[in-house]
Amino acid sequence: MNIIIIQIAVIAIVWTAGMYAINKVFGMILKHKDQIHLKFLKSMSKVLWSVLACITLSGLFTTTKTLSATLLTSSSLLVAIVGFAAQQVLADVISGIMLSWSRPFNVGEKVNLSNLGISGIVEDMTVRHTIIRTYYNSRMIIPNSVINKEIVENSNYTNDYIGSYMAVPVSYESNTERAMAIMKEIIENHPLVLDIRQDKSVGNKVNVFVTELGESGIIIRATVWTKTPDDNFAACSDIRLELKKRFAEAGITIPYPHIHVVSDSAFQNVEGVV
């Protein structure tokens, strides 16, 4: 009995040391190269190491040892039992392997799952699920088998930068050309905004266009390009604040809806005059 206790203690120590080594090694790797397939491999390594520890532990006892030997010798029965009992788990694991291999997205990239109505930043991938941080700082935990079937919109799939439209309304009475020039200058001078032109000598770093003649004003729009989604949020916030300030200084008005309320007494007075 004492020997079994010692063996259990040894297995526990070895398992703990193995988990620590996995965390340490992958922690060093992910620190230099934080990619989704490495996150998945880390999670998979932990699962396999834990399964190996459980198999070794079961071999210490006569009952579990006999059962394990019977199941292992009856491979077809084992496959049938595991396949039936863990269909969804296996689907998630296999989908995780496929996502890790094909890499339709990576850690830190902005994705949009239109059919699920989910948008956010990819944060992690485990054996069973992918974690997406929404723009409200909540976490969406999506099974790998679900996300593997979805249409994924990824702004960073082939590029190392991300862009978002910035549309601003300007009143018809304001100087539209001046407003466009101010918007172009502010975006160009922001330190987080990238110049994505292949040839820097051709064209402009930032282009501002008139996209709509709306009911209350003219809509001007530009694209803000940055390296990461977080940079994009910060840059757009700074640009909007500066736009409001510069527009006010230049006498450019940003229109907003006005509601005129007419009381019944006003109608009665008008009728009385008539």
C-alpha positions, 0 to 999 in steps of 0.5 A, a space after each residue: 500500500 505504501 508503494 502505491 502511495 509513493 507511486 501516486 505521489 511520484 506521478 503527481 509530481 511528474 505531472 505538475 512538473 510537466 505542466 509547469 514546463 509546458 507553461 514555461 516553454 510556451 510562455 517564452 515562445 508566445 512572448 516572442 511570437 503570439 500566434 493562434 496555432 501556438 496557443 492551440 498547441 499549448 492547450 493540446 499539450 496540456 490535455 495529452 499530458 493529463 491523459 497520459 498521467 491518468 492512464 499511468 495512474 490507472 495502471 497502479 490499481 488491479 481493477 482499473 488496470 484490467 479494465 484499461 487492458 480490456 479496452 485497449 485490446 478491444 480497439 474497435 469497441 474503444 473507438 465506438 464508445 469514445 466516438 459516441 460519448 464525445 462526438 461534440 468534443 472530438 468535433 471541437 478538437 478536430 476543428 481546432 486542429 484545422 483552424 490551427 493549421 489553416 489560420 484564418 485568423 490570429 491572436 490580436 486580429 479583428 474578426 467579424 462573424 456575420 452569421 453569429 453577430 459577433 465582432 471583436 478581437 481574437 484573444 485565445 484558442 484552446 482545444 475546444 473553443 476560441 475566445 473573442 474579446 468584444 468591443 464591450 470588453 466581454 468574452 465570447 467563448 465559441 466552440 471550435 466546431 461552430 467557428 470552423 463553419 462560419 464565414 469569418 471577416 478578417 481585416 488583417 488576413 493578408 495585411 499587417 494593418 487595419 482600416 476603418 471609415 470615418 464619416 463626418 456630416 458638414 452643414 450645407 452652409 459651411 465651406 465643404 472644401 475647407 472641412 475636407 482639407 482640415 480632416 485630411 490634415 488631422 488624419 495625416 498628422 496623427 502618429 498612429 495613422 499608417 501610409 499604406 501606399 506602395 509608392 509613397 511618391 504617388 497619390 496622397 497618404 489620406 484621401 477625403 471624399 464626399 460620399 452623400 448629400 444628406 437631408 441635413 448636411 454633406 457627408 465627407 469620409 476618409 479611411 483611417 489605417 493603423 497597425 492594430 485595432 486598438 491603435 485604430 480606436 485610439 486614433 479615431 477618438 483623437 481625430 474626432 476630438 480634434 475635428 470638433 475643435 478645428 471645425 469650431 475654429 473654422 466656423 464649420 458646422 456639424 449638423 444635428 436634427 432639430 425638432 420644432 414643437 407646435 402647441 395647440 394654443 398656437 393654432 388657436 391664436 392663428 385661427 383667431 387672427 384669421 
